[in-house]
C-alpha cells in the first residue's frame, strides 16, 4: 500500500491476511484513511497511550498519540482512531465514544492523590488529602436561603 503524499510503502503484514475481504473476496488491509474504533489499553506501558484495534499489524497494543485528554479511568473504553500519514502503526486517538449525552444533571467527580486546587486570579479553593479545605480570596461571601451553619472543633474569628 503506498501513501502518495509521502511516497512511502507500507508492507501488508501477514496478520492482515484472511482478516479483511472485499466484495470480490480479495484480502486487503484496513482502510487507514478511514476512522476506526479500537480500545484504550495499558498493556506494556504504565502512563503511555496504547491502543488496539481490529487489523492492528503489530498484534498487540501499540503506542498512540491523542487529540483529547485521556485518563487512567478511560482504559478499556472504545476510542475513535485515525492514522498519521495513513500509517497503521501511527494511530492518533480522536476521542472516546459515548452512547448518551452528558447533561447538566450528570455527576462530575474530580480526584487527586494529594490535593485539588481551583484558581482564578486572587481566588482559590484547595482540598488536601488530610481533609483540610482552604478557601482564599480578597472577599468571601457566604449566602444561603436556609440556615447557614458554621461547625467545627473550635471556631476562630480574626
N, C-alpha and C positions, 0 to 999 in steps of 0.2 A: 504494500500500500504506500503510495507516495503522497506527501503533503506538498502541493505545488507552490505554496507561498514560501516554503523554506527549502524546497528541493532536497528532501532527505527521505530515505526509505526506511520504513519500519517493517521488520520481518514479521510475518504472521506466525506466532508461536504455535507449537504443536497442541497446546492446551485448548486452543480455539477449535481445532478440528473436531467435527461432529457436534459442536455446540450450537452453531447458528446455521440455519439453512434458509435460503430464499425460496420463492415460489417454484423455481426450477429444480430445487433440491441441491443447488450449489452451496458449498460451505463458505462462509465469509466471516471475518471478524466483526465485532460490534461497530456500529456507525459512530465513530469517535467525534463526529461533528454534531451529533445529537446530544441531548441531555439525558443522562441515565440515572437510575436510582441505585443506591448502594447503602451500606451500613457503616456508621462510625465505629471504629474499633480501637483498642489499646494494645492488642497483641504485639509484643515486641518493643513497645515504647511507652514509657510512663506518661510523659507530657506531650509527646508528638501527636500530630493529627494523622491518623491512619484510617484508610477506608478499604472496603472490599466491595466488589460488585460482580455481577454475572459477566463472565468473559474476561475477568482480570487475568492478564497474561502471566503475572507473577505467581498466581495460585495461592497467595497469602496476602493479608492486608498490606497495603503499600502507603508510603508517605504521601501526604497531600497538602495543599495549601487551602486557605479558606477566605471567602469574601465576607463572612459573617463571624461574629464571636461564637466560639464553641466552648462548652464547659464539660467537666468530667461527667456530670449528670446526663449529658447528651449521648454518651457511649451506648451503642446498641440501637440508637434511633435511625430511622431511614433519612437519608440525605439526597439532595439532587447534586449530580456531579457533571461537570464539563471537563474537557481535556485541553490543556495548554498546547497550542500548535498542533492539535489533533493527535497528540501522543498519548496512548492509553496508559503509559507509565508516569504521566504527569497530570494526575487528577486535581481538579480545583472544586472544592465544596461551595456550591452556590447558596445553599440554605437547607433548613430542616423541614421536612414535610409535616404538615399538620392536617388533621381531618375535621377540625372545627375552629371557629373564630374565637379568639380571646376577647373578652369583653371587659367593661369596667368593673363587673362584679367578680372577675376572676381573682383568686388569691395570688399574691406575689410574695415569695419567700426569698430573702437575701440572707446568705450565711457567710460568715467569715471565721477563720480559725482563731485569730487573736482579737480583732476588732473590726468594726464597720464604722465608717465616717461619711457624713454628708456635709459638704461645704458649699457655701455660696457667699462670696465676698468676706465680710467680717463675721458671718454667722456659721455655726457648725453644731452638729449633733454627733456624738461618738458613743458607741456601745462597745464595752470591753468584755472580754471573756469572763472576768471576775464578777460581772454583774453590775459594774459601775456604768451609769448613764450620765454623760456630761453634755450640757446644753450651754452654748456660749453665743453671745451676740451683744450688740450695742444697746438694744432694748428687747425685753422679753415681755410678751403679753400672753396671759392665760385667760381664755374665755370659756364659759360653759352656760348652757341653757338650763342645766340642772345643778346639782351640788358640785362644788369644786373643792376637792379634799386634798390635803397635804398630810401624808402619813410617813412616819419614819421612827427609827430608834431614838433619834433626837433631831430637833429642828433648830438650825442656827440662822438667825437673821442678821445680816451685816457682820 
